[in-house]
Amino acid sequence: MEIEGSVCIVTGASSGIGAALARTLAGRGAPVVLAARRAERLEALAAELPDALAVPTDVTDRSQLEHLAATALDTYGRIDVLVNNAGQGLHVPVADLDGDDLRAVFDLNVVAPVLAMQAVLPAMLEEARGAIVNVSSATSLRTIPGVGGYAATKAALNMVSEVARLELAPKGVVVSVVYPSVTATEFHRRLRAGAIAEGAWSVTPDPPELAAQAILLAIDTGAPHVLVGDPPQVLEQP
């Protein structure tokens, strides 16, 4: 999809990958609808960008997602792109997983993206065009002790995305998945529970702008799977 002029909704836009993506999209000439819970951060980011709308949103609340989509339509008349970026980590061993924590992260990382897709699909299907990018995690492609609960939510998101891609492609809507690795954001300071052990992952965190470039590649090309890297890598299968 051509990014210039496309109306793009980005969830989790108040910091990290979401904020970097919003700036990158704006730099490519896209109007950006910013969604996250932290209203002050959203407003500050919107003020930076040439054409942006801040819509404070709790993505686990269906009614707020419906309001987000309606506000985008009322303002711009269409929705071309949805990037489901909001999410949270859960970094504890399986033996220590708390059921409430797992359910909460599953709600944010899996159910919320499904509800967001449902909120924007009527507008996309009416135009017979659209791009949806679900931000997963490279942890869903590997077996890493300590992140089983989190990786399971992202693996579920991957499958939902693959099925949605098959279901929606004949109707003009393309669904892609992007896989960041460890990224230099607030993510690991805002885990639902647990922490990365000191020195456990001997990798240099990627800048969030690298993930933003991978998401742009997914939007531009409609590739099914994009692994964040320098440069990003298109995968036919994860």
PyRosetta script that sets phi, psi and omega in degrees:
from pyrosetta import init, pose_from_sequence

init()
pose = pose_from_sequence("MEIEGSVCIVTGASSGIGAALARTLAGRGAPVVLAARRAERLEALAAELPDALAVPTDVTDRSQLEHLAATALDTYGRIDVLVNNAGQGLHVPVADLDGDDLRAVFDLNVVAPVLAMQAVLPAMLEEARGAIVNVSSATSLRTIPGVGGYAATKAALNMVSEVARLELAPKGVVVSVVYPSVTATEFHRRLRAGAIAEGAWSVTPDPPELAAQAILLAIDTGAPHVLVGDPPQVLEQP")
pose.set_psi(1, 138.5)
pose.set_omega(1, 176.0)
pose.set_phi(2, -68.6)
pose.set_psi(2, 124.8)
pose.set_omega(2, -174.6)
pose.set_phi(3, -78.7)
pose.set_psi(3, -38.9)
pose.set_omega(3, -178.5)
pose.set_phi(4, -58.5)
pose.set_psi(4, 124.6)
pose.set_omega(4, 179.1)
pose.set_phi(5, 83.9)
pose.set_psi(5, -8.2)
pose.set_omega(5, 179.8)
pose.set_phi(6, -79.6)
pose.set_psi(6, 135.1)
pose.set_omega(6, 179.8)
pose.set_phi(7, -81.6)
pose.set_psi(7, 118.6)
pose.set_omega(7, -171.7)
pose.set_phi(8, -118.2)
pose.set_psi(8, 124.8)
pose.set_omega(8, 171.8)
pose.set_phi(9, -96.4)
pose.set_psi(9, 130.6)
pose.set_omega(9, 178.2)
pose.set_phi(10, -124.6)
pose.set_psi(10, 118.7)
pose.set_omega(10, 175.1)
pose.set_phi(11, -90.4)
pose.set_psi(11, 159.9)
pose.set_omega(11, -175.6)
pose.set_phi(12, 63.3)
pose.set_psi(12, 36.3)
pose.set_omega(12, -170.4)
pose.set_phi(13, -87.7)
pose.set_psi(13, -1.2)
pose.set_omega(13, -173.6)
pose.set_phi(14, -79.5)
pose.set_psi(14, -11.5)
pose.set_omega(14, -179.2)
pose.set_phi(15, -164.4)
pose.set_psi(15, 176.3)
pose.set_omega(15, 169.9)
pose.set_phi(16, 56.7)
pose.set_psi(16, -135.2)
pose.set_omega(16, -176.6)
pose.set_phi(17, -60.4)
pose.set_psi(17, -41.3)
pose.set_omega(17, -178.0)
pose.set_phi(18, -61.7)
pose.set_psi(18, -44.3)
pose.set_omega(18, 179.3)
pose.set_phi(19, -67.6)
pose.set_psi(19, -41.5)
pose.set_omega(19, 178.2)
pose.set_phi(20, -62.4)
pose.set_psi(20, -40.6)
pose.set_omega(20, 179.0)
pose.set_phi(21, -64.9)
pose.set_psi(21, -43.1)
pose.set_omega(21, -180.0)
pose.set_phi(22, -58.5)
pose.set_psi(22, -43.9)
pose.set_omega(22, 179.0)
pose.set_phi(23, -64.7)
pose.set_psi(23, -39.4)
pose.set_omega(23, -179.0)
pose.set_phi(24, -68.3)
pose.set_psi(24, -43.4)
pose.set_omega(24, 177.4)
pose.set_phi(25, -61.2)
pose.set_psi(25, -44.7)
pose.set_omega(25, 179.5)
pose.set_phi(26, -61.2)
pose.set_psi(26, -37.5)
pose.set_omega(26, 178.0)
pose.set_phi(27, -65.8)
pose.set_psi(27, -22.1)
pose.set_omega(27, 177.1)
pose.set_phi(28, -94.1)
pose.set_psi(28, 7.0)
pose.set_omega(28, 174.8)
pose.set_phi(29, 87.5)
pose.set_psi(29, 21.7)
pose.set_omega(29, 179.9)
pose.set_phi(30, -98.6)
pose.set_psi(30, 134.7)
pose.set_omega(30, 166.0)
pose.set_phi(31, -66.8)
pose.set_psi(31, 136.5)
pose.set_omega(31, -174.0)
pose.set_phi(32, -122.6)
pose.set_psi(32, 129.0)
pose.set_omega(32, 174.2)
pose.set_phi(33, -101.9)
pose.set_psi(33, 117.5)
pose.set_omega(33, -172.3)
pose.set_phi(34, -98.0)
pose.set_psi(34, 126.5)
pose.set_omega(34, -179.8)
pose.set_phi(35, -127.7)
pose.set_psi(35, 131.4)
pose.set_omega(35, 174.7)
pose.set_phi(36, -174.9)
pose.set_psi(36, 173.2)
pose.set_omega(36, -179.6)
pose.set_phi(37, -82.7)
pose.set_psi(37, -27.2)
pose.set_omega(37, -173.1)
pose.set_phi(38, -85.9)
pose.set_psi(38, 92.3)
pose.set_omega(38, -170.3)
pose.set_phi(39, -61.4)
pose.set_psi(39, -41.9)
pose.set_omega(39, -176.9)
pose.set_phi(40, -62.8)
pose.set_psi(40, -41.5)
pose.set_omega(40, 177.9)
pose.set_phi(41, -65.0)
pose.set_psi(41, -40.7)
pose.set_omega(41, 178.7)
pose.set_phi(42, -61.7)
pose.set_psi(42, -45.3)
pose.set_omega(42, -179.1)
pose.set_phi(43, -62.7)
pose.set_psi(43, -40.3)
pose.set_omega(43, 179.5)
pose.set_phi(44, -64.4)
pose.set_psi(44, -41.8)
pose.set_omega(44, 179.0)
pose.set_phi(45, -67.2)
pose.set_psi(45, -43.0)
pose.set_omega(45, 179.4)
pose.set_phi(46, -59.1)
pose.set_psi(46, -36.3)
pose.set_omega(46, 179.8)
pose.set_phi(47, -66.4)
pose.set_psi(47, -24.4)
pose.set_omega(47, 179.0)
pose.set_phi(48, -75.1)
pose.set_psi(48, -28.1)
pose.set_omega(48, -166.2)
pose.set_phi(49, -98.0)
pose.set_psi(49, 151.3)
pose.set_omega(49, -175.3)
pose.set_phi(50, -70.1)
pose.set_psi(50, -29.1)
pose.set_omega(50, -178.2)
pose.set_phi(51, -149.7)
pose.set_psi(51, 88.6)
pose.set_omega(51, -175.9)
pose.set_phi(52, -142.6)
pose.set_psi(52, 151.2)
pose.set_omega(52, -179.5)
pose.set_phi(53, -129.7)
pose.set_psi(53, 125.3)
pose.set_omega(53, 178.4)
pose.set_phi(54, -94.3)
pose.set_psi(54, 125.4)
pose.set_omega(54, 179.0)
pose.set_phi(55, -129.5)
pose.set_psi(55, 94.6)
pose.set_omega(55, 178.3)
pose.set_phi(56, -55.5)
pose.set_psi(56, 128.3)
pose.set_omega(56, -171.2)
pose.set_phi(57, -147.8)
pose.set_psi(57, 131.4)
pose.set_omega(57, 166.1)
pose.set_phi(58, -94.0)
pose.set_psi(58, 108.5)
pose.set_omega(58, -171.5)
pose.set_phi(59, -71.8)
pose.set_psi(59, -8.5)
pose.set_omega(59, 175.4)
pose.set_phi(60, -84.3)
pose.set_psi(60, -1.7)
pose.set_omega(60, -178.0)
pose.set_phi(61, -108.3)
pose.set_psi(61, 111.3)
pose.set_omega(61, -177.1)
pose.set_phi(62, -55.8)
pose.set_psi(62, -41.9)
pose.set_omega(62, -176.8)
pose.set_phi(63, -64.3)
pose.set_psi(63, -34.8)
pose.set_omega(63, 178.3)
pose.set_phi(64, -71.3)
pose.set_psi(64, -35.0)
pose.set_omega(64, 175.9)
pose.set_phi(65, -66.9)
pose.set_psi(65, -39.3)
pose.set_omega(65, 176.9)
pose.set_phi(66, -64.6)
pose.set_psi(66, -37.8)
pose.set_omega(66, 175.6)
pose.set_phi(67, -64.6)
pose.set_psi(67, -40.3)
pose.set_omega(67, 178.1)
pose.set_phi(68, -58.5)
pose.set_psi(68, -49.4)
pose.set_omega(68, -179.6)
pose.set_phi(69, -64.1)
pose.set_psi(69, -41.9)
pose.set_omega(69, -179.8)
pose.set_phi(70, -64.5)
pose.set_psi(70, -38.6)
pose.set_omega(70, 179.3)
pose.set_phi(71, -66.2)
pose.set_psi(71, -41.8)
pose.set_omega(71, 177.1)
pose.set_phi(72, -61.2)
pose.set_psi(72, -43.6)
pose.set_omega(72, 179.9)
pose.set_phi(73, -66.6)
pose.set_psi(73, -41.5)
pose.set_omega(73, 179.5)
pose.set_phi(74, -63.4)
pose.set_psi(74, -33.9)
pose.set_omega(74, -176.0)
pose.set_phi(75, -84.0)
pose.set_psi(75, -43.8)
pose.set_omega(75, -171.0)
pose.set_phi(76, -114.7)
pose.set_psi(76, -14.2)
pose.set_omega(76, 176.8)
pose.set_phi(77, 86.7)
pose.set_psi(77, -6.8)
pose.set_omega(77, 178.9)
pose.set_phi(78, -164.9)
pose.set_psi(78, 167.8)
pose.set_omega(78, 173.3)
pose.set_phi(79, -131.1)
pose.set_psi(79, 119.2)
pose.set_omega(79, -177.6)
pose.set_phi(80, -100.5)
pose.set_psi(80, -34.9)
pose.set_omega(80, -172.8)
pose.set_phi(81, -137.6)
pose.set_psi(81, 137.0)
pose.set_omega(81, 169.7)
pose.set_phi(82, -123.4)
pose.set_psi(82, 127.5)
pose.set_omega(82, 172.4)
pose.set_phi(83, -115.1)
pose.set_psi(83, 110.3)
pose.set_omega(83, 176.9)
pose.set_phi(84, -84.7)
pose.set_psi(84, 94.1)
pose.set_omega(84, -175.4)
pose.set_phi(85, -109.3)
pose.set_psi(85, -22.2)
pose.set_omega(85, -178.0)
pose.set_phi(86, -61.3)
pose.set_psi(86, 138.9)
pose.set_omega(86, 179.2)
pose.set_phi(87, -176.8)
pose.set_psi(87, 171.9)
pose.set_omega(87, -179.2)
pose.set_phi(88, -147.3)
pose.set_psi(88, 148.8)
pose.set_omega(88, -179.7)
pose.set_phi(89, -91.7)
pose.set_psi(89, 162.0)
pose.set_omega(89, 178.1)
pose.set_phi(90, -148.0)
pose.set_psi(90, 97.2)
pose.set_omega(90, -168.1)
pose.set_phi(91, -114.3)
pose.set_psi(91, 74.7)
pose.set_omega(91, 176.3)
pose.set_phi(92, -137.4)
pose.set_psi(92, 154.4)
pose.set_omega(92, 177.4)
pose.set_phi(93, -61.3)
pose.set_psi(93, 153.8)
pose.set_omega(93, -179.0)
pose.set_phi(94, -55.3)
pose.set_psi(94, -39.9)
pose.set_omega(94, -178.2)
pose.set_phi(95, -62.9)
pose.set_psi(95, -21.0)
pose.set_omega(95, -176.3)
pose.set_phi(96, -107.6)
pose.set_psi(96, 3.5)
pose.set_omega(96, -178.2)
pose.set_phi(97, -63.4)
pose.set_psi(97, 131.9)
pose.set_omega(97, 174.4)
pose.set_phi(98, -92.9)
pose.set_psi(98, 133.3)
pose.set_omega(98, -176.9)
pose.set_phi(99, -59.4)
pose.set_psi(99, -40.3)
pose.set_omega(99, 179.6)
pose.set_phi(100, -64.8)
pose.set_psi(100, -39.8)
pose.set_omega(100, 177.9)
pose.set_phi(101, -63.8)
pose.set_psi(101, -44.5)
pose.set_omega(101, -178.5)
pose.set_phi(102, -64.0)
pose.set_psi(102, -42.8)
pose.set_omega(102, 178.8)
pose.set_phi(103, -63.5)
pose.set_psi(103, -40.6)
pose.set_omega(103, -178.9)
pose.set_phi(104, -64.7)
pose.set_psi(104, -42.7)
pose.set_omega(104, -179.3)
pose.set_phi(105, -71.9)
pose.set_psi(105, -36.6)
pose.set_omega(105, 175.0)
pose.set_phi(106, -61.6)
pose.set_psi(106, -40.0)
pose.set_omega(106, 179.6)
pose.set_phi(107, -61.6)
pose.set_psi(107, -43.5)
pose.set_omega(107, -178.0)
pose.set_phi(108, -76.4)
pose.set_psi(108, -40.7)
pose.set_omega(108, -171.9)
pose.set_phi(109, -87.9)
pose.set_psi(109, -19.5)
pose.set_omega(109, -177.0)
pose.set_phi(110, -122.9)
pose.set_psi(110, -56.5)
pose.set_omega(110, -175.5)
pose.set_phi(111, -65.5)
pose.set_psi(111, -43.9)
pose.set_omega(111, -178.6)
pose.set_phi(112, -60.0)
pose.set_psi(112, -45.2)
pose.set_omega(112, 175.7)
pose.set_phi(113, -60.2)
pose.set_psi(113, -36.6)
pose.set_omega(113, 177.0)
pose.set_phi(114, -63.4)
pose.set_psi(114, -45.6)
pose.set_omega(114, 179.7)
pose.set_phi(115, -64.5)
pose.set_psi(115, -36.8)
pose.set_omega(115, 177.9)
pose.set_phi(116, -65.6)
pose.set_psi(116, -41.9)
pose.set_omega(116, 176.3)
pose.set_phi(117, -60.0)
pose.set_psi(117, -44.4)
pose.set_omega(117, 179.6)
pose.set_phi(118, -62.0)
pose.set_psi(118, -33.2)
pose.set_omega(118, -178.9)
pose.set_phi(119, -69.5)
pose.set_psi(119, -34.8)
pose.set_omega(119, -176.2)
pose.set_phi(120, -96.1)
pose.set_psi(120, -18.0)
pose.set_omega(120, -173.7)
pose.set_phi(121, -60.8)
pose.set_psi(121, -39.0)
pose.set_omega(121, 178.8)
pose.set_phi(122, -55.9)
pose.set_psi(122, -41.1)
pose.set_omega(122, 179.1)
pose.set_phi(123, -68.1)
pose.set_psi(123, -41.4)
pose.set_omega(123, 179.8)
pose.set_phi(124, -67.1)
pose.set_psi(124, -42.8)
pose.set_omega(124, -178.0)
pose.set_phi(125, -67.3)
pose.set_psi(125, -32.2)
pose.set_omega(125, 177.3)
pose.set_phi(126, -62.7)
pose.set_psi(126, -35.4)
pose.set_omega(126, 179.0)
pose.set_phi(127, -90.2)
pose.set_psi(127, -8.6)
pose.set_omega(127, -176.7)
pose.set_phi(128, 56.9)
pose.set_psi(128, 38.1)
pose.set_omega(128, 177.3)
pose.set_phi(129, -160.7)
pose.set_psi(129, 149.6)
pose.set_omega(129, 177.4)
pose.set_phi(130, 165.6)
pose.set_psi(130, 158.0)
pose.set_omega(130, 176.6)
pose.set_phi(131, -131.9)
pose.set_psi(131, 129.9)
pose.set_omega(131, 176.1)
pose.set_phi(132, -120.9)
pose.set_psi(132, 128.3)
pose.set_omega(132, 177.2)
pose.set_phi(133, -120.3)
pose.set_psi(133, 120.7)
pose.set_omega(133, 176.3)
pose.set_phi(134, -101.9)
pose.set_psi(134, 124.2)
pose.set_omega(134, -177.5)
pose.set_phi(135, -88.0)
pose.set_psi(135, 113.0)
pose.set_omega(135, -178.7)
pose.set_phi(136, -98.6)
pose.set_psi(136, -138.1)
pose.set_omega(136, -179.6)
pose.set_phi(137, -159.5)
pose.set_psi(137, 143.3)
pose.set_omega(137, 175.4)
pose.set_phi(138, -63.9)
pose.set_psi(138, -16.5)
pose.set_omega(138, 176.5)
pose.set_phi(139, -64.9)
pose.set_psi(139, -21.9)
pose.set_omega(139, 178.6)
pose.set_phi(140, -78.4)
pose.set_psi(140, -7.4)
pose.set_omega(140, 180.0)
pose.set_phi(141, -104.1)
pose.set_psi(141, -3.1)
pose.set_omega(141, -175.7)
pose.set_phi(142, -133.2)
pose.set_psi(142, 172.8)
pose.set_omega(142, 174.4)
pose.set_phi(143, -115.0)
pose.set_psi(143, 103.7)
pose.set_omega(143, -173.1)
pose.set_phi(144, -121.6)
pose.set_psi(144, 116.9)
pose.set_omega(144, 177.7)
pose.set_phi(145, -57.0)
pose.set_psi(145, 141.2)
pose.set_omega(145, 176.2)
pose.set_phi(146, 95.2)
pose.set_psi(146, -10.2)
pose.set_omega(146, -178.8)
pose.set_phi(147, -125.8)
pose.set_psi(147, 23.4)
pose.set_omega(147, -175.6)
pose.set_phi(148, -58.1)
pose.set_psi(148, -43.7)
pose.set_omega(148, -179.6)
pose.set_phi(149, -64.6)
pose.set_psi(149, -47.4)
pose.set_omega(149, 179.2)
pose.set_phi(150, -63.1)
pose.set_psi(150, -48.2)
pose.set_omega(150, -178.8)
pose.set_phi(151, -60.9)
pose.set_psi(151, -34.1)
pose.set_omega(151, 178.2)
pose.set_phi(152, -63.6)
pose.set_psi(152, -38.6)
pose.set_omega(152, 178.6)
pose.set_phi(153, -65.8)
pose.set_psi(153, -38.8)
pose.set_omega(153, -179.2)
pose.set_phi(154, -73.2)
pose.set_psi(154, -34.2)
pose.set_omega(154, 174.7)
pose.set_phi(155, -63.0)
pose.set_psi(155, -39.1)
pose.set_omega(155, 176.0)
pose.set_phi(156, -63.3)
pose.set_psi(156, -41.9)
pose.set_omega(156, 177.7)
pose.set_phi(157, -61.8)
pose.set_psi(157, -39.5)
pose.set_omega(157, 178.2)
pose.set_phi(158, -58.3)
pose.set_psi(158, -46.4)
pose.set_omega(158, -177.4)
pose.set_phi(159, -67.2)
pose.set_psi(159, -43.8)
pose.set_omega(159, 176.6)
pose.set_phi(160, -56.5)
pose.set_psi(160, -41.6)
pose.set_omega(160, -178.1)
pose.set_phi(161, -66.6)
pose.set_psi(161, -42.4)
pose.set_omega(161, -179.9)
pose.set_phi(162, -64.3)
pose.set_psi(162, -41.4)
pose.set_omega(162, 178.5)
pose.set_phi(163, -66.6)
pose.set_psi(163, -43.8)
pose.set_omega(163, 178.9)
pose.set_phi(164, -61.9)
pose.set_psi(164, -35.9)
pose.set_omega(164, 178.5)
pose.set_phi(165, -60.3)
pose.set_psi(165, -45.6)
pose.set_omega(165, 179.5)
pose.set_phi(166, -66.2)
pose.set_psi(166, -40.1)
pose.set_omega(166, -177.6)
pose.set_phi(167, -70.0)
pose.set_psi(167, -35.3)
pose.set_omega(167, -170.6)
pose.set_phi(168, -98.0)
pose.set_psi(168, -18.9)
pose.set_omega(168, -178.2)
pose.set_phi(169, -55.1)
pose.set_psi(169, -42.5)
pose.set_omega(169, 179.7)
pose.set_phi(170, -65.0)
pose.set_psi(170, -15.1)
pose.set_omega(170, -178.4)
pose.set_phi(171, -101.6)
pose.set_psi(171, 7.4)
pose.set_omega(171, 174.6)
pose.set_phi(172, 92.6)
pose.set_psi(172, 3.9)
pose.set_omega(172, -178.5)
pose.set_phi(173, -109.2)
pose.set_psi(173, 127.3)
pose.set_omega(173, -177.4)
pose.set_phi(174, -105.5)
pose.set_psi(174, 130.9)
pose.set_omega(174, 178.8)
pose.set_phi(175, -113.8)
pose.set_psi(175, 128.4)
pose.set_omega(175, -179.4)
pose.set_phi(176, -127.4)
pose.set_psi(176, 160.2)
pose.set_omega(176, 177.3)
pose.set_phi(177, -125.5)
pose.set_psi(177, 135.8)
pose.set_omega(177, 177.5)
pose.set_phi(178, -118.1)
pose.set_psi(178, 139.9)
pose.set_omega(178, -173.0)
pose.set_phi(179, -119.5)
pose.set_psi(179, 92.6)
pose.set_omega(179, 172.8)
pose.set_phi(180, -75.6)
pose.set_psi(180, 156.3)
pose.set_omega(180, 169.0)
pose.set_phi(181, -102.1)
pose.set_psi(181, -152.9)
pose.set_omega(181, 178.2)
pose.set_phi(182, -63.1)
pose.set_psi(182, 127.4)
pose.set_omega(182, -173.9)
pose.set_phi(183, -125.1)
pose.set_psi(183, 144.2)
pose.set_omega(183, -177.2)
pose.set_phi(184, -78.4)
pose.set_psi(184, 77.6)
pose.set_omega(184, 179.9)
pose.set_phi(185, -137.2)
pose.set_psi(185, -172.2)
pose.set_omega(185, 176.3)
pose.set_phi(186, -77.1)
pose.set_psi(186, -4.3)
pose.set_omega(186, -168.9)
pose.set_phi(187, -49.9)
pose.set_psi(187, -50.5)
pose.set_omega(187, -174.7)
pose.set_phi(188, -78.1)
pose.set_psi(188, -4.7)
pose.set_omega(188, 172.3)
pose.set_phi(189, -96.7)
pose.set_psi(189, -4.0)
pose.set_omega(189, -176.6)
pose.set_phi(190, -126.8)
pose.set_psi(190, 35.4)
pose.set_omega(190, 178.9)
pose.set_phi(191, -66.5)
pose.set_psi(191, 151.3)
pose.set_omega(191, 172.6)
pose.set_phi(192, -63.2)
pose.set_psi(192, -40.4)
pose.set_omega(192, 177.2)
pose.set_phi(193, -162.2)
pose.set_psi(193, 154.9)
pose.set_omega(193, 175.9)
pose.set_phi(194, 87.2)
pose.set_psi(194, -171.1)
pose.set_omega(194, -178.3)
pose.set_phi(195, -165.3)
pose.set_psi(195, 160.0)
pose.set_omega(195, 171.5)
pose.set_phi(196, -80.0)
pose.set_psi(196, 126.2)
pose.set_omega(196, 179.0)
pose.set_phi(197, -63.9)
pose.set_psi(197, 143.6)
pose.set_omega(197, -179.9)
pose.set_phi(198, -54.5)
pose.set_psi(198, 121.8)
pose.set_omega(198, 177.8)
pose.set_phi(199, 75.2)
pose.set_psi(199, 7.9)
pose.set_omega(199, -175.8)
pose.set_phi(200, -67.9)
pose.set_psi(200, -38.2)
pose.set_omega(200, 179.1)
pose.set_phi(201, -113.6)
pose.set_psi(201, 111.4)
pose.set_omega(201, -176.7)
pose.set_phi(202, -88.3)
pose.set_psi(202, 61.2)
pose.set_omega(202, 178.5)
pose.set_phi(203, -128.2)
pose.set_psi(203, 150.6)
pose.set_omega(203, 174.6)
pose.set_phi(204, -86.4)
pose.set_psi(204, 123.9)
pose.set_omega(204, -178.5)
pose.set_phi(205, -59.1)
pose.set_psi(205, 140.5)
pose.set_omega(205, 175.6)
pose.set_phi(206, -76.0)
pose.set_psi(206, 145.7)
pose.set_omega(206, 170.8)
pose.set_phi(207, -68.0)
pose.set_psi(207, 148.2)
pose.set_omega(207, -178.9)
pose.set_phi(208, -61.5)
pose.set_psi(208, -24.8)
pose.set_omega(208, 178.9)
pose.set_phi(209, -63.3)
pose.set_psi(209, -27.7)
pose.set_omega(209, 177.9)
pose.set_phi(210, -67.4)
pose.set_psi(210, -42.0)
pose.set_omega(210, 175.5)
pose.set_phi(211, -64.0)
pose.set_psi(211, -39.3)
pose.set_omega(211, 178.5)
pose.set_phi(212, -60.0)
pose.set_psi(212, -39.6)
pose.set_omega(212, 179.3)
pose.set_phi(213, -65.6)
pose.set_psi(213, -36.9)
pose.set_omega(213, 177.7)
pose.set_phi(214, -65.3)
pose.set_psi(214, -40.0)
pose.set_omega(214, 178.3)
pose.set_phi(215, -65.1)
pose.set_psi(215, -42.0)
pose.set_omega(215, 176.6)
pose.set_phi(216, -59.8)
pose.set_psi(216, -40.0)
pose.set_omega(216, 178.1)
pose.set_phi(217, -61.5)
pose.set_psi(217, -41.4)
pose.set_omega(217, 178.2)
pose.set_phi(218, -62.7)
pose.set_psi(218, -41.9)
pose.set_omega(218, 178.9)
pose.set_phi(219, -66.3)
pose.set_psi(219, -46.1)
pose.set_omega(219, -177.0)
pose.set_phi(220, -60.7)
pose.set_psi(220, -44.2)
pose.set_omega(220, -169.7)
pose.set_phi(221, -103.8)
pose.set_psi(221, -21.1)
pose.set_omega(221, -173.6)
pose.set_phi(222, 73.3)
pose.set_psi(222, 18.9)
pose.set_omega(222, -179.7)
pose.set_phi(223, -59.2)
pose.set_psi(223, 143.5)
pose.set_omega(223, -176.7)
pose.set_phi(224, -69.5)
pose.set_psi(224, -36.4)
pose.set_omega(224, -176.3)
pose.set_phi(225, -142.4)
pose.set_psi(225, 132.4)
pose.set_omega(225, 177.8)
pose.set_phi(226, -130.9)
pose.set_psi(226, 122.8)
pose.set_omega(226, 177.6)
pose.set_phi(227, -92.2)
pose.set_psi(227, 126.9)
pose.set_omega(227, -179.9)
pose.set_phi(228, -64.8)
pose.set_psi(228, 133.3)
pose.set_omega(228, 178.3)
pose.set_phi(229, -174.2)
pose.set_psi(229, -176.5)
pose.set_omega(229, 179.8)
pose.set_phi(230, -125.8)
pose.set_psi(230, 87.7)
pose.set_omega(230, 9.0)
pose.set_phi(231, -87.0)
pose.set_psi(231, 168.1)
pose.set_omega(231, 176.0)
pose.set_phi(232, -64.9)
pose.set_psi(232, 150.9)
pose.set_omega(232, -175.1)
pose.set_phi(233, -115.1)
pose.set_psi(233, 123.8)
pose.set_omega(233, 176.7)
pose.set_phi(234, -81.9)
pose.set_psi(234, 130.7)
pose.set_omega(234, 178.9)
pose.set_phi(235, -117.3)
pose.set_psi(235, 136.6)
pose.set_omega(235, 173.9)
pose.set_phi(236, -78.2)
pose.set_psi(236, -35.2)
pose.set_omega(236, 174.9)
pose.set_phi(237, -131.7)
pose.set_psi(237, 144.2)
pose.set_omega(237, -179.1)
pose.set_phi(238, -70.7)
pose.dump_pdb("model.pdb")
